[in-house]
Amino acid sequence: MRDETKCLHSGYKPENGGPRVMPIVQSTTYVFDSTEEIGALFDMPTAHMYSRFSNPTVEAVEKKIAELEGGVGALCTSSGQAASLLSILNLCSSGDSFISTTTIYGGTVNLFAVTLKKLGIECIFVDPEADHETIQRAFKPNTKAVFGETLANPALAVLDIEKFAKIAHENQVPLIIDNTFATPILCKPISFGADIVIHSTSKYMDGHALQIGGVIVDSGNFDWTSSDKFSEFTQPDESYHGVVYTRDFGKMAYIIKARMQLMRDFGAYPAAHSAFLLNLGLETLPIRMKQYCENGIKVAEFFKNSDKIEMVRYAALPGDQYYERAKKYLPKGACGVISIDIKGGKDAAVKFMNGLKLASNEVHVADIRTCVLHPASATHRQLTEEQLVAAGVNPGLIRFSVGLENIEDILEDIQQSLDQL
């Protein structure tokens, strides 16, 4: 099936006489005929036993997203931050390190540089445009993964996924890609060598600002037995009755380990109703992404032609730093998020944002409604000056998230606010 069909039909198939729409299984518990059956599930989880691990409604959405990304399995989480956290904790323990590009979401920077540091896990940040030799020098014997974003938030840098996949695999570690802004409709990182893909499903996948969520997708392609770095995958897990993930689950070793170990212990699993709402968003994702991209390029061109805008960051815009790379990784478009630098710095940025009437000032992005944010004073507020520069965020930068309103209404709103500057 193509993506448009997968978004409607993958994950759930109605039984004869069953409901056409995926039902909400609003239950924490499941009933079995014997205590032996329940006991067996704690050795080999072959069915739903408790909704901290899995739920039929959530499972249907997990299967749909896995198919869209081209993975063997997926695990939904209660937020995108939880997906980022668990994707790393499934590989790293205290005393380990991993590498991340600098151009990532500010909340992820804080998670990696501050919170994981408290747990004894080191994040080594690298410039995504650095050459192979420079990035190679960042690797240590205890490095367990490489992390990057397809489209960085809010710098909108396009990652050279194949370059990072190559160097990660040369060092026998997996590449984790945050594909939130691109979604599998615009880019499928696994096809370029990524091993793990994560999303904040709160953004384009949901699309309607209804619920917070995240997901981790396992490509099934990484060989966890290729080195001695990942003994937790190849040796018995005494916390789960001696299960050996590579032996017992093969290509699904990573995602099953994340569910059985981390979801069991952290419990960051979404509610069934949240998954139901997410599925509604997924059903229209291809149509919405096409329109976001069409509106996005028109707004980017409008900003570029304004003498009040210092810089426009939008990979699909001719002349953009990442325009050629976007042709490879984002041939269908560069989503609906645009970053602009207004002449006059922070004061001008704030005045422009406050002057908008249609677009909302809010801590959100990738919504059906146009919204704006000033990252330096909001999502990236906790970063140091050096971290802001590395993340591509300056005081005058505005993240402009184009919605699905009529494009003329969006442009008129921008113009009337620019006229006030």
N, C-alpha and C positions, 0 to 999 in steps of 0.2 A: 504493500500500500504506500501511496505517496503521503506526504506530511498532512495535507488537508484532510485526507481520509483517516489517517491515524488519529488526528485530533478529535475526530467524531466517534471512531469505532474501537480504537485500541483500549485494552485494559478491562473492558466489561462487555460481555456478550449475553444478552437476555436469553433465559431458558424458555422453553415452550410455555406460553401463557404467563411469562414473567413480565415485570415492568420494563418498558422501553428505556426509561431514564434510569441511570445508575442510582440505586436506592441508598439512603443513609442508614447505615447499621449503627444506631446510637446505643451501643452497649459496651460496657467495660469487660464483660465476662462471657464465657462460652461453656456450654454444657457437654459433658461426655458420658458415655455409658458405664465407664469403669475408672477406678483409681489408677489402674495399670496404664490406661491410655494417657492420662494426664502425666503420670510419672515418665512415660516414654518421651513426651514432648520436651522434658527438661534434659534429655540426652540428645534428641534430634528434633528440632522444631519444624515439623511438617504440617502444622495446622495452627490456626489462631488459638491462643490460650488466654491472653490478657492484652488489653489495648494499650499497655505501655510499650509492648513489643510490636504489635501489628493489629490491623483492623481491616475487615473486608472492603470498606469504602476507600480507605487510604491505600490499600494494596492495589486497587484498580487504577488509581491515579499514579502510583509508583510504576506500574507496568506500562502505562501510557507514556510517561516521561522517558522511561528507559528505552522504549521503542523509538521515540522521537530522536533521542540522542545516539541511538545505535549501540546501547549498552546491554549487558546481560542481566542487570538488576538495578534497583534503585531503593533508596531509603528516604522517606519524607521526614522532615524535622519541623520543630515548632517555629523556627525562624531561619533566615539566611545566615545569621551569625552562628547559630547552632550547627548548621551544615558546615561552615568554615571550620569551626572548632573541632567537630567530630571527625572531619576528613583528615585533620592533622593528628589528633589523638589516637586515631586508628593505626598510625604508623610510628609516632614518636612517644618516647617516655622521657622521664627526667634524665638529663645528661646527653640527650640527642639534640640535633640541630636540623633545620631545613632552610631552604633558600626561597625568598620571595622577591618579585620585582617591586620597585618603589612605587610605581603608578597603580595603586590599588585604593579601594574605598577607605576613607579615614577611620571608620570603625574597625575595619579589618587590620589596619596598621596598629591601632591601639591593642587589639586582641593579641596580635602576634608579638609586638615589641614590649608590651607591659604585662598583660595577664599571663601569657604562656611563659614569659621569663620567670614569673613567680613560681611556676610549676617546674622550673628547671629545664625548659625547652628554649633553645636559642633560635631566633630568626635572624638570618643573614640577608640583608637587603642588597639588591643589585640593580644597577641601571638597566632597564630592558633593552636599551640601544647599545650597550657595551658589547665588545667583540667576544668571540668564543674564548680566547685566552684569559681575558679579564674575568669572565663569569666562572671559568674553570678554577681560578685561584680562590674563589669563594667556597668551594667544596672542602669539607673536612671528612675524616674517616667516619664520623658519627652522623653525617648528613643523610637524612632519610627521604627527602622529597623536594620537589620544586613547585612553586605556586605562582600563578599569574592570572590576570583578567583578560578576556578576549578584547573587550572594550573597557578601558579603565574609567572609573567613576571618581572624579568628574573630568579628568584630563582628556578623556576620549582618545587616548593613545591606543593604537591597534597593535596587539602583541604578535610578534613573529612566532607563532606556535610551533612550527616545524623546527626552528632554531633551538627553542628551549626543550622540545621533545628529544632532539638529537643529543644535546649535552646531558640531559637527565639520564637518558638510557645508556650513554657512554659511562656514566657513573653508577649505573645499576640501581637507579631510584625512579619512582614514578613521577609523572607530571600531572599536577592538579590544576584545572582551569575553571575559573569562575566565569560562567557564560551568561550571566544575568541579563546584560543589556542586549546581547545579540539574540538570545534564545536559540533553540535548535532550528528555528525557521530561517534565520539568517546565517548561522554558522554551526557546524557540527565539529567541535574540537577533536573528537575521537578519530575522525577521518584524517586529521593532520598529525596524529601521534599522541594526543593526550590520553592518559590512562584513567583519570578520575575527573568527572565534571560536576560542578556544584552550581546551584542557583539560589538566589533569593526569589522564591516564587511570589513574594509580595508585589513584585514589580510587573513586568509585562505579562508573565504567565497568568497571574490573577487579573491584572489590568484594571480592576474596578475599585481598588483601595478598600477591599472588604476584610481581608484577613492577612495576618503575618504568617509566613511559612518559608521553608527551605527544602532542598532536596540534594542528595548525593547520588550520582550515577556511576556505576562501575562498568568500565569497558570490557572487563574480563580478559584483557590482552597482556597485562603485566605478569611476568613470570616471577612469582614470589620465592621460587626455589633457586633462582639464578645466582644468589649470593647468600652469605650468612648474616646479612643485615636484618632479615625479617624472620627471625626464629619464632616469633609469636604466631606466625602463619604456618610454620612447618613443624613445630613441636606441640605436644599435647597441652591444651588449655585446661589446667587443673581447676579453674573456676567454673568450667562447664563440662565436668566429668570426662576430661581427657580428649575432647574433640580436637582433631587436627584439621585445620580449615582447608589447607591445600589438598589433603588426602580425601576428606569427606565431602568437600563442596567444589573442588576443581576451580573452574573459571570464576565462580561466584564467591571465592574465598574472602575477598576484601569486604564486600557488602554484607555477607553473612556475619563476619566477625564484628563489623560495626553494629549490627542489630543485636547480636547475642551478648556482646560485651558492653558496648557503650550505651546503647539504648536501654538495655536492662538496668544499668547503673545510673544513668543521667535522666532517663525518662523524658527526654525532650521530643516527645512524639505528638503530632497534631491531632486535634479532635476530628471525628468523622464529618461533622458538619463543615469544618474548615476545608477538608478535602473535597467535599461536595461543591463548595463555592469555587475552589480552585479549578475543579473540572469544568465548571461552566465557563470560566475564563479560557481554559485550554481549547475548548471547542471552537472558539472564534479566533484563536491566536493567529493563524495564517492570514486571515482577512485583515485583522487589526495591524499586524506588523507591516503589511503592504501599505496601508494608509499612513501609518506613522512615518514610514520612510518617504512617502510622497510629500507629506506635509513638512517633514524635517528638512528636506533639501530646499524647498521653497522658502522656509524661514531662514535657513542658513544663508541662502543667496540674498535675501532681504537685508539681513544684518551686514553682510559683506559690502553691500552697496551703500550703507549708511556712513556718513562722515563722523558720526558720534561713537562708532565702534572701532576699537583699536585692533582687536583680533577676533577671529571666529575659528573655533575648533570643531570640525565636523568632517569625518573621514571621507564622506562621499562628495565633498565639495572640491572641484578641481583646484589644484594649488595647495591643498592641505598637505601637511607633512606626511600623513599616512595614506594619501589618496591611492598610490600605486599598490600598497600592501592591502588596502581594503578591497581592491579588485580581486585579489586572490582569496582572502578570508571572508569577505562580506560582499559577494557579487550581487546580492539582491537588495542591498541597502545597508545604511549605517544606523538604523533605529531612529527614534524621534528625539533623542537627547542632544542638545547643542550646548557648548560652553562658549561664552563670549567674555571679552575683556572690554569694559566701557572706558572711554577716555575720561579721566577725572578720578579714577581709583574707587575706593570704597564708598565715599560720599555720593558719587554719581551713581554707583551701582544701587545703593539703597534708595536713592530718589527715583531711579527708573523702576525698580521693583514695586515701590509703594504707589507709583503712578498707574500701574496696570489695573484694569477693571475686570477683564475677562479671566486672565491668568491669576491663579491663587498663589499666595505666599504660603508655602507649607513644607513640612519635613517629609517629603515623599518625591517620587520620581517614577516615570514610566506608567503613568495613569492614563485613563481615557480622557481626562480633563487636563488642559494645559496648566502647568504649575512651575514655579520658579523657586530657587534657593540660592543663598549666599554661602557657599561651602566654608569659607575661611572663618565665618562667625557661627557656623552651625555644625554640619556633619564632620568638619575637619578642625573644629575649634580646639580639640585637645592636643593637636599636633604642635611640635615646635616649629620655629621659623624654618629651620633646615629641612624638617620633614615636609612642610608645606611646599617648599621649592621642589623637593625631590618628587612629590606627588603631582607636580604641575599645577599647583593652586596658588594664585596671587591674590592680593586684597581686592582687586577689582573684578575678579572672575565671578560670573553668574552662570549657574546651571539652569538652562531653559529646557524644560521637558514639554515638547509639543504634544497636544492631545488630538482628539478626533473631531474637534469642532470644525466648522467650515473654515477653510484656509483664509478666506478674505476677512473673516471676523478676527482671526488670530493676528493677521498682519495689521489690520486697522488698530487693534489694541496696542500692538507694539509701537506703531507710528505715533499714536496720540501720547504715549508715555515718553517716547524719545523727544517729542516736540516740547516737552516741559523742561528738558535739560538745558 
